[in-house]
Amino acid sequence: MSEKKKNLPEPVSESASLREGWRHVLRYHLRKHWMVALGMAVSGIALVIMLAQSLMQIGHAGFDRALQLAIVGGGAGFIMTAAGALPALLVRKIPQSVEDTMLGFAAGMMLAASAFSLLLPGLQAGIEITGSRVTSAGVVVLGMALGILLMLSLEQFTPHQHKTTGTFGPGSERFNRVWLFVFAISLHNLPEGMAIGVSFSRGDMNVGLPLTTAIILQDIPEGLAVALALRSAGMSRLRAVLLAGATGLLEPFGALLGVGLTSGLAVSYPIGLGLAGGAMIFIVSHEVIPETHRNGHQTPATIGLLVGFALMMVLDTMLG
């Protein structure tokens, strides 16, 4: 055995892995990336302040309606994620080509939702607020940049594992493989929930309804893919389904976060739409499409993506 392998820390038990693992991650970032840690701390303080300001608006009719819609939309995302995981009680595995096609379909819906239900409404709202197309585009691009930075930061900070590409993030060896899968899916569900919250932050059903419909539809194959991945990692069928469904809880949390962050200054609305759109496009390009194209099923995965994109375009036209 090599010296490098001898120096690796022994895996901790599952009961202690989460607590000890996250302590290790925090120590790692504070020691190696103290500027990143400081930036995240400042961002966290700013986030708390913005959310506190939003809570002070409770009682205003407009905010209360937006909050209710965000809770319903995020809750629907959780329910559909859990429903999608249920077939894993009966099946342990589906053909890889079918799984890649399903995930391609979900990716297509996410791409179309980002374009038609987030970025275009963001540009329109920016024009109404600033009176300038150029300034509006700049505001939305700023939001997209923030969304990408958010996802890059979460990727760097969060230990996680993808089924075909291995583990990422500091301290991955200290976590059970199952939890690494869960963390990876959590990185997907949080921005989806934020997108729902942002889209409803003005109580506008023309923006929120098509986007939420797209997200909850793609949550079904995503929930099944998560449950099957957990089963393949050795988890029992019931626990895999329950844990896969539980990952959907981040969608109502993200929805509350999204509506809270965009209910203050008027310009925060187009910025928030751009942020959610940028984060979702990042996920599709960085995670979903590469996963569906690594197994030799590029053609069915691409066809699934195009079908999902077309379906979302039709839904946006009908519901928007």
N, C-alpha and C positions, 0 to 999 in steps of 0.2 A: 504493500500500500504506500502511495506517495506521501511525502511530508505534508503536502497541501491538504490531502484528505484527512490526515491524522489531526490536523489543526482545526478541522471543522467542528462546530459545536454540536453536541448530541441533541437530537430532537427532543422537545419537551412533551409531556403528556397532553392529550387534547384538552383536558380540563384547565390546564394552566397556559396553553399555547397562546390564547388571545391576549391575556393580560401581559405575559412576559414578552410576547412577540411585539406588541405595540410599544412597550417600554424600550425595547431594543431599537425599533424604528425611530422613535423620538430622539433617543440618545445619538443615533447615527446622524440624523439631520442636524441636530444642534452642534455636533462636533465637526462634521464634514461640510455642511452647507448652512452655516449660521446665518448668512445673508438671506438665503431662501426661507429659513425658519423665521427670521425677523419679519420678512415681507409677508409671510403667511399669518403671523401673529397680528401685524397691523391690519391686514385684510380682514382677519377674523373680528377685530375690534370694530372696524368700519361696518362689517356685516351686522354685528349685534346692534350698533347704533341705528342703522337703517331699518332693521326689523322692529326695534323699539318705537321708532317714529311711525311705522306702519300700524303697530298695535294701538297707538294713540288715536288712530282714525276709526277704530271700532265704534260703531254707533252711527257713522255716516252711511246713508243708504247705498251710495255707489260702492263703497269699499266692502260693506257687508255682502252685497250681491256678488261681487267679484270673489270674495272669500268663500262663499257658499259654492259657487260654480267650480272654483279650484279644488275644493274638498271633494265634490262629487266626481269631477274629472279624474283627480288623482286616485280616488277610491275605485273608480271603474278600471283604471289601469292595474291596480293591485288585484282586483277580482279576476280580470281576464288573464293575468299572469298565472294566478293560482289555478284557474280553469284549464289553461294550456298545459299545466304540469300534470293534471290528473291522469291522462293516458299512460303515464309512466308507471302507474300501479299495475298495468296489465302487460306492458311491453318493456323489454330491457334495452332494445336497440332497434333503430330503423335504418334502412339503407342509406349509406352516406350520400348518395346522389339526391335522395329525397330531402335529407336534412339540409344539404347545401342549397337546394332549390327553395326550401322554406325560408332559410335565412336570407337568400337573395331577394325573395319577395318582401321580407321585412325591411331590408336595406332600401329597396326601391320606394317603399311607402315613406320611409324616414327622409330620403332625399327629396321627394316631392313635397312632403309636409314642410321641410325646411325652406324650400323655395317659395311655394304658393301660400303657406299659412304663417310663415315667420318673416322671411326677408322682404317679400313684396309688401305685406302690410306695414312692416317697419319702415320701408322707404316712403310709403304713402303718409304714414303718421309723421315722419320726419319732415316731409314737405309742408304739411299742415302746421307744424310747430315752428319751423325755421323760415318757411317761405322760399327756400332755395333748394333746387334739386341737388346741386353739388354738395351743399352742407348736409343735406339729408343723407346722401350716399356716404359721406365721411362719418356721420354719426353711426350708421348701421355697420360700416366696416370696423369702426372702433369697437362696437359691441361684438362683432365676430372675432376680432383679435382677443378680446377679453375671454370669450368662450373657449378659444383655442388654448390660451394660457391657463385657463382653469383646468382643462382636461390634461394638459401637459404636466401641470403641478400635481394633479391627483395621480397620474400615472407614475410620476417620480416618487411620490410620497407613499403610495399604497402598494404593499406587496400583493402580487396577484399571479395567476397562472392561466394560460390559454391552452386549450386541449392539444393543439398541434405545434405550438411554438415555445413551450416551456414556461419557466418562471421569470418574473420581472420584479424589480424593486428591492430595496435593502431589507435584509432580515427574512427573505422568503423561506430560508431553510428552517426557520423557527416556527413556522406555521404548518399545521396539518394541510395536506393537499386539498382536502375538501373545502377548507376555509379559503384557500387561495382561489378556487373556482368561484366561490361566493363573492369574494372581493372584486373579482373581474367583472361579474355581472352587475354588481352594485355600481361600478363605474358607468355602466350603460343606463341604468334605471334612474339615477339621480338627475342627469340633464333632461331626460324625457319628462320627468315630473316637473322640472323647472319650466320646460317649454309649455306644459299645460297651464301652469300658474300664470306665466307671462301672458299667454294668449287670452286668458280670462280677466286680466288685471283691469281692463276697462269695461268689463261686463258685456263685451261685444261677442255675441253668438256667431256672427259671420266669420270671425277669426278663430274663436275657441272651439266651436263644434267640429269643423272639418279636421283640425289638427288633433283634437282629442280622439276622434273616430279613428284616424290613421294610427295613432299610437296604441290604442287599445286593441286594434286588429292585429298589429304586428307583435303585440305582447303575447298572443296565443302561441305562435310557433317558437318565440323566444323562450317562453316558460317551459315548453316541452323540451327544447334543446338543453336547457339548464338541468332539468330533472334527469334526463338521460345521461348527461355528463356526470352528474353526481352519482348515479347508479353505476356507471362504468368505473368510477373511482372507488367503488366498494361499499357505498352506502346502501342501507336497506331501502326497499321501495317506498315505504311509508315516510321514512325520514327524508328521503330525497325529494319527494313530492312536497312535504311540508316546508322544507328549507327553500326549495325553488319558489314556492308560493310566497314565502316570507321575504324574498328579495324584492318582491313587488311593493313592499311597504315603503320603500324609498321613493316611490312615485307620489303618494300623497304628501310625504314630507317635502319632496322637491317642489310640488305644486304650491305648498304654503310658502316656501322660500321664494319661489318665482313671483307670486302675487305680492309678497311683502316687499321685494326689492324694486318693483316697478310701480309702486303706488304712491311714490313721493313726488319728485320733480317731474314735470311733463316730459322732459327729454329722456328720462329714464325708461320710458316705454319703448321707443324705437331702439335704444341701446340694449334693453333687455331682450327684445325680439331678435336683434342681431346676435347677442350672446348665446341665446338658446339655439339659433340656427347654426352658428359656428360650431358649437359643441356637438350638435347632432351630426353635422357633416364630417367633423373630425372622427367621430366614432365609426361612421359608415366606411370612410376611407382608410382609417388606421387599423380597424379591428374586423369589421364584418366582412367586407369584400375580400381582404387577404385570406380570412379563414375559409371562405367558400371557394377560393380558387387554388387551394393547396392540395386538393385531393383528386385532381384530374377531371373535375366536373364543372369546368368553367362555362360551358355552353348552357346547361340547364340552370346554373346559378344566375347567369346573365339574363336568360329568358325570364326567370322568376323576378329578377330586379326590374325588368322592363314592364312586366305585368303589374307588379306592385306600384311602380311609378304611374302607369296609366290609370290604374284603379283610383289612386289618390287624386289624380288630376280630375277624374270624373266626379269623385266625391266632393272635392273642393268647389267644382262648378255647381253641383246640385245643392250643397249645403251652405256655401259661402254667400 
